[in-house]
Amino acid sequence: MDSPGTGAGRPKHLPALTGLRFFLALWVMFTHLIGAGHVYEPIVLMLPGPLQEILRHGYQAVPTFFVLSGFVLTRNYAATRWTRPNVWKYLVGRLARVYPVYLLSLLIVSPFIVKAADQPKGWLVAMHLTLLQGWFSGHYTAGWNTPAWSLSCEMFFYLIFPLLVVPMKNRGWAGTLAAAVVATGLTQAMWLAGVSDQIKPLIHVSDFLMGIAAARAYELLIARRHAMEGTWLYWTGFGGLAAILGYARFLPDGLSMNTLLRPMNALLLVGLGLGGGWLARALSARPVVYLGKASYGMYILHIPILWWAVSWPDFAVRYLYMALVVGLSCVVFAVFEEPANQWIRSRVGRGGRSDYVVPEAVPAICETR
């Protein structure tokens, strides 16, 4: 049986998108090691100005993860019948993908949480354990695992996904492009309406919606008798991302960088999904795909590990830290993340209809899944 959202003969797994996750996670990690006084700052200062700007904007990988999340979830679940048992299995699957490694990240940093003087600490711990910290950004300063705010967004996206994807089912080009236009300008519209930028799940739902629209565009493209290659699409998206990030200082006042990046991310993902060209082939290489599968651990564990690494000599941080995070994440993926994921699905997510297929390739920035 084909997985939900895919038709006969269509690829169920898009390895280039999985491989891309590895480099997005590396970008986030590298950004946390540059800036005044950080170990890689001297190296960055030797680079051309636009390349410096790209490296300093590693936080922009997170919206790309959100677009990727909407894209992959749509491809895997668009055809699901949202019965009560299937909704339960879906939600259990999402939690199983995200929470075990996240809990591990909190355990790694727990000695520092115990010693922290943050007030009120109990409230902060509760926000972290329940993945609600992204709703209260700006109201607390605890940086025990700063990238984890994005998981608050992901959990919100998982909850509303059935409501967003059902109207997109079987949409043609007009409806798909209309959804993409709405997604592009939605955050700007929220700001104009007075929605605070600190309410991260609401602010970034536009990225997730763009991923849903991009997945529908992908389906429309591969439904053609002669499926096109995506080389020109992903190079357009990649070039647009690089230009916007590298020359961000020239953007007009009042125009959000994310607003411009959102359609570029969609082009990048649709193009890599279609494949073609050396970049898509390189990202699809088996070692890169495995690293992509382990990228959630890299993303969510690197700050807890950095809490311990800051006491290392500078040379050790420079030469060992990133390699340690990558290696440890691969081990965690193999011996903990996937086994925990499967155990929770089998023990908690039993039941449901036979039309429900557990997706193999949904990324947790999880996927971002």
KAHUVEN-V531120 format. One record per residue. N is the residue number from 1. RES is the residue in three letters. D_LAST is the distance of its C-alpha to the last C-alpha in whole Angstrom. Layout:
n->[N:N]
res->[RES:RES]
d_last->[D_LAST:D_LAST]
//
This chain:
n->[1:2:3:4:5:6:7:8:9:10:11:12:13:14:15:16:17:18:19:20:21:22:23:24:25:26:27:28:29:30:31:32:33:34:35:36:37:38:39:40:41:42:43:44:45:46:47:48:49:50:51:52:53:54:55:56:57:58:59:60:61:62:63:64:65:66:67:68:69:70:71:72:73:74:75:76:77:78:79:80:81:82:83:84:85:86:87:88:89:90:91:92:93:94:95:96:97:98:99:100:101:102:103:104:105:106:107:108:109:110:111:112:113:114:115:116:117:118:119:120:121:122:123:124:125:126:127:128:129:130:131:132:133:134:135:136:137:138:139:140:141:142:143:144:145:146:147:148:149:150:151:152:153:154:155:156:157:158:159:160:161:162:163:164:165:166:167:168:169:170:171:172:173:174:175:176:177:178:179:180:181:182:183:184:185:186:187:188:189:190:191:192:193:194:195:196:197:198:199:200:201:202:203:204:205:206:207:208:209:210:211:212:213:214:215:216:217:218:219:220:221:222:223:224:225:226:227:228:229:230:231:232:233:234:235:236:237:238:239:240:241:242:243:244:245:246:247:248:249:250:251:252:253:254:255:256:257:258:259:260:261:262:263:264:265:266:267:268:269:270:271:272:273:274:275:276:277:278:279:280:281:282:283:284:285:286:287:288:289:290:291:292:293:294:295:296:297:298:299:300:301:302:303:304:305:306:307:308:309:310:311:312:313:314:315:316:317:318:319:320:321:322:323:324:325:326:327:328:329:330:331:332:333:334:335:336:337:338:339:340:341:342:343:344:345:346:347:348:349:350:351:352:353:354:355:356:357:358:359:360:361:362:363:364:365:366:367:368:369]
res->[MET:ASP:SER:PRO:GLY:THR:GLY:ALA:GLY:ARG:PRO:LYS:HIS:LEU:PRO:ALA:LEU:THR:GLY:LEU:ARG:PHE:PHE:LEU:ALA:LEU:TRP:VAL:MET:PHE:THR:HIS:LEU:ILE:GLY:ALA:GLY:HIS:VAL:TYR:GLU:PRO:ILE:VAL:LEU:MET:LEU:PRO:GLY:PRO:LEU:GLN:GLU:ILE:LEU:ARG:HIS:GLY:TYR:GLN:ALA:VAL:PRO:THR:PHE:PHE:VAL:LEU:SER:GLY:PHE:VAL:LEU:THR:ARG:ASN:TYR:ALA:ALA:THR:ARG:TRP:THR:ARG:PRO:ASN:VAL:TRP:LYS:TYR:LEU:VAL:GLY:ARG:LEU:ALA:ARG:VAL:TYR:PRO:VAL:TYR:LEU:LEU:SER:LEU:LEU:ILE:VAL:SER:PRO:PHE:ILE:VAL:LYS:ALA:ALA:ASP:GLN:PRO:LYS:GLY:TRP:LEU:VAL:ALA:MET:HIS:LEU:THR:LEU:LEU:GLN:GLY:TRP:PHE:SER:GLY:HIS:TYR:THR:ALA:GLY:TRP:ASN:THR:PRO:ALA:TRP:SER:LEU:SER:CYS:GLU:MET:PHE:PHE:TYR:LEU:ILE:PHE:PRO:LEU:LEU:VAL:VAL:PRO:MET:LYS:ASN:ARG:GLY:TRP:ALA:GLY:THR:LEU:ALA:ALA:ALA:VAL:VAL:ALA:THR:GLY:LEU:THR:GLN:ALA:MET:TRP:LEU:ALA:GLY:VAL:SER:ASP:GLN:ILE:LYS:PRO:LEU:ILE:HIS:VAL:SER:ASP:PHE:LEU:MET:GLY:ILE:ALA:ALA:ALA:ARG:ALA:TYR:GLU:LEU:LEU:ILE:ALA:ARG:ARG:HIS:ALA:MET:GLU:GLY:THR:TRP:LEU:TYR:TRP:THR:GLY:PHE:GLY:GLY:LEU:ALA:ALA:ILE:LEU:GLY:TYR:ALA:ARG:PHE:LEU:PRO:ASP:GLY:LEU:SER:MET:ASN:THR:LEU:LEU:ARG:PRO:MET:ASN:ALA:LEU:LEU:LEU:VAL:GLY:LEU:GLY:LEU:GLY:GLY:GLY:TRP:LEU:ALA:ARG:ALA:LEU:SER:ALA:ARG:PRO:VAL:VAL:TYR:LEU:GLY:LYS:ALA:SER:TYR:GLY:MET:TYR:ILE:LEU:HIS:ILE:PRO:ILE:LEU:TRP:TRP:ALA:VAL:SER:TRP:PRO:ASP:PHE:ALA:VAL:ARG:TYR:LEU:TYR:MET:ALA:LEU:VAL:VAL:GLY:LEU:SER:CYS:VAL:VAL:PHE:ALA:VAL:PHE:GLU:GLU:PRO:ALA:ASN:GLN:TRP:ILE:ARG:SER:ARG:VAL:GLY:ARG:GLY:GLY:ARG:SER:ASP:TYR:VAL:VAL:PRO:GLU:ALA:VAL:PRO:ALA:ILE:CYS:GLU:THR:ARG]
d_last->[22:20:16:16:16:18:21:24:24:21:18:15:13:14:14:15:11:10:13:13:10:13:15:13:13:17:18:16:18:21:22:22:25:27:29:33:34:30:31:29:31:34:32:31:34:35:33:34:33:30:28:29:27:24:24:24:22:19:17:17:14:12:12:11:8:8:10:8:5:8:9:7:7:11:12:11:13:15:18:17:20:19:22:22:21:18:17:17:16:12:12:13:11:8:10:11:8:8:12:14:13:13:17:18:17:20:22:22:23:25:29:28:27:30:32:31:33:31:32:31:29:29:27:25:24:23:21:19:19:18:15:18:19:17:19:22:22:25:27:26:26:25:23:22:18:18:15:14:15:11:10:13:11:8:10:12:10:9:13:14:12:15:18:16:16:19:21:19:20:23:23:26:26:27:25:22:24:25:21:20:23:22:19:21:23:22:21:25:26:25:27:30:29:29:26:25:23:22:20:17:15:18:18:15:14:16:13:11:14:15:12:13:16:15:14:17:19:18:19:22:23:23:25:28:30:30:26:26:25:22:24:26:23:20:24:24:21:21:25:24:21:24:27:25:24:27:30:28:32:33:31:33:33:31:28:25:23:20:22:23:20:18:19:19:16:16:19:17:14:16:19:17:16:19:20:24:25:25:22:20:22:22:18:18:20:19:20:17:15:15:15:12:10:12:11:9:12:14:12:13:16:18:19:21:22:24:25:27:28:29:33:33:35:34:34:32:29:29:30:28:25:22:23:23:20:18:21:20:16:17:19:17:14:17:19:17:13:13:17:16:13:15:18:16:16:19:21:19:18:21:22:21:23:23:21:18:16:13:11:11:9:5:3:3:5:4:3:4:0]
//
